[in-house]
Amino acid sequence: MRNLSRLSSILLIAVLLVVPVATVAAKENTNDIPKVGVQSIEVLVNARKVNFPDQKPKLENNQVLVPLRFVSDKLGGSLKLKGNEITIFKGDRTIVLVIGEKTATVNGEPVTLGLAATAVNGRTYVPLRFISEAMGEKVEWDKVTKFVWIGSKDIPELKDIVELTDIKPYVKYFVGKEHLMESCFEGCKTATKVYLVSADDLPFTIRGEAYYRFDLAYRESKGTVSIRATTTDKGVMGRPLSYLNPDSIAIYKAASYFTEENVGDFRFHYYRVSTPNTESKNYKIENADYLVITAEYPGLIFVENPFK
């Protein structure tokens, strides 16, 4: 018993000595957080992305401007153009605005836009304030995700928006790394199904934890590139990613994160693209066809590489 008590005391002292060191180390690494590149502004209607085939949303004078037609269509409005005058019919609202002017009318009543409507390459841009005040929609700008939320913010579960498909056409990506096909849903076994996901399917949740976007991030001090996932996954380790390239073996990457970067429920997980002295040295992310999220799910989650 005396030896056991002594051993317990030694372990306790060791823990007390280690904890402060770990805390200091985290603080020292704050300046080494990878810097995210330019992020696109995304517009969501009821938590689903609006597709902009040519002109994209933009930030001007600290205000978000969005192409009007695509948002109007997504909200169920019809749009008519006559010269510089645009008329939108939405429910019981008739909205009239003129390109170059800072006011519009809703059922004949004036509404201030903040910024004038502008025409760029045949597309009419309006400030978010127009969507909320003229079209009567709930609008929120999230500077963390760079998302414009219009309407509901209820993010769907992945399995409710994407159907499972057979894994057979994708087995070729796992040659020599067959263990990465293992899925631990209702017991660990080789997966037979996959979810094929595109960037347009974001955001979605995996077992209630949201995934908003993937971006490239750069650590200039070391000349490294990482993928940053913006998520609400608060797990200590974070879910791993695998990079699938048809011309090389699958590359497995664990997540890293910086507690100093946490914002509310948001967590930012980093996955190195290449690591010196490993099988991923000199790896180029643009060569990957898919990013695979490892999760306890009915199938493997294949995200089409948004960086190709």
Secondary structure, 3 states (H helix, E strand, C coil): CHHHHHHHHHHHHHHHHHHHHHHHHHHHCHHHCCEECCCCCEEEECCEECCCCCCCCEEECCEEEEEHHHHHHHCCCEEEEECCEEEEEECCEEEEEECCCCEEEECCEEEECCCCCEEECCEEEEEHHHHHHCCCCCEEEECCCCEEEECCCCCCEHHHCCCEEECHHHHHHHCCCHHHHEEECCCEEECCEEEEECHHHCCEEECCEEEEEEEEEEECCCCEEEEEEEECCCCCCCCCEEEECCCCCCEEECCECCHHHCECCEEEEEEECCCCCCCCCCCCHHHCCEEEECCCCCCEEEEECCCC
